Amino acid sequence: MKALTKANWALKVFAWRYIPLIGFCSPRIEIMDEHRLQVSIPNTWRTKNHLGSVYFGALAIGADLAGAFLVFQKAKRRGINANFAFKDVQGEFLMRPEARVHFTSQDGAIIDEMLDDSINSGQRVNRPVSVLVTCPDLHGDKPMAIFKLTLSVKARAR
């Protein structure tokens, strides 16, 4: 099974088992490598607001996934346990996304550093990660929103 297909299955299982609201939004991992994760969420009756654009809550879910799902994957690959959460979030909304929305984080190196620092120190590590929100079908690479989230990670060897 290809890595992306496997990651999408892992996302579905995680979402429906632990956080059904994520599963309800039907996210899909589009791109995943060591440095970048891109997740998309469709603009459907489940995710749209009264103006026809993707609702704030669905945008927050996409930003959450793009900012943190790499922690899950990297910890699994390294064979370590990692607990993670967000301490805070800032969002700048620039345009209304009225089609499928893509959430991209290019902070894989920061996450690697956080996992290393947490394992070495035995402490929780907090760092900001950024997520760029685009709507490629309508606006190409033009940003719809920019999220900055403080990711908090505590990792330990199994």
N, C-alpha and C positions, 0 to 999 in steps of 0.2 A: 504494500500500500504506500502511495506517495506521502511524503512528509506533510504536505499541505492538507491532504485529505484526512490524514491521521490527526492533525492538529484541529481541524474543524470538528471531527468526531469528539475529540477530547473537550473542546469548547461546548458542544451540545450536551454532553454528559454532565460536565461541571455545572453548566447553567441550569439544566432541568433538575439536577439533584440538589444543588445548594442555593441557587438564586434564580428561581423561575422567571422573574421579571426580565432577566437578561435573555433567556430563551424565548420569551414572548415577543421580543423585538427582532428575532431572526437574524442575528449577526452572522457574518461570514468572514473568515480570514482570507484576504486576497493575496497578500504578500507577507512572507515571514522568513527572515534570515537572521544572522547574528547581530545585525545592527538596526534592523528596521522591522516594524510590524504595521501592517495596514489592515484594518477591519472595515467592513461596510455594513450599513443598516439601510434597508429599503424604506421608501416613503410610502407606507400603506396605511390602511385604516387603523392598524395597531400602533403606528408611530407618529401619525400626523396630528397637528393641532387644528383649531378652528379656522386658521388662515390657509391651510393646505400645505404648510411646510412641516418639516420634521420638528416634533415637539422638544422642548428643552430637556425633559427627562430622558428621552431617547438619545439626545446629543450627549448628555452626561454619561449614559451607559456606554456609548461608543468611545468616549474619551477614557473612561475607566478601563475598558478592555484594551485599547491601544496602549495605554500607559502601563498596564500591569501584566498582561498575558505573557509577555516575554519572560517575566520573573518565573512564572509557572513552568514554562518550557525550559529555560536555562537551568533551573534547579533540578528538574527531572533529568536532563541530560548529564548534569554533574553528579547525580546521585546524592543530593543533599536535601534536607528539609528546609523550606523557607516559608515563613509566615509574612504576609504583606497586607497593607491597607493604605488608604490615603488619609493624610492628616488634614489637608485643606485643598481647596480648588479655587481657581480664578478662571473666569471665562470672559472672553471678549467676543461679542456677537457682531459680525460685520454685515452679513447678508442672510436672507431667508433661504435655507436649502429646500428646494421644492422637488427633488428627485433623490435617487439613491445617494447616500452620504458616505464619504470615505474619511476615516480617521487614521492619521499616520503619525507614528512616533519613530524618531530616528535615534533613540537614546539607549540602544543596546549596550554600548560601551559603558554608559553610566550605571546600568543595571549590573553588568559584570563587576564593576568596581564596588558597587554596594554589596554584592554577595561576598566578594573577597574580604572587604573591610569588616563585614558582620561576622564572618567565620573567624577571622583573625582576632577580633576584639571580643567576641562573644556578646556584643551589644547590638541593639537596634540601631539602624542607620537610616537617616532621613535625607533625601535629596529631591530637588525639583526635576520633573520631567515635563516635556512639552508635547502637545498633540495638536496637529494642524488638521482642520476640518475642511474638506473640499466637496464639491458637487460636480464631478467631471462631466456628467452627461449634459449639463446645462452651462457650466462656467469654466470648464477645464481645470487649471491649477489655481484659479483665483480662490483665496481663502474665504470661507463662510464664517468660520470662528477659529479662535486660538484658545486652547486651554493650557494652563500651567497648573500642575498638580504636584503636591509634595508626597512622594512615595516613601513609605516607611517599611523597611525590610529587616527581619531578624532571621538569620540563617545559621544552621548548625549541621555538622556532618552526621550522617545516619549511623 
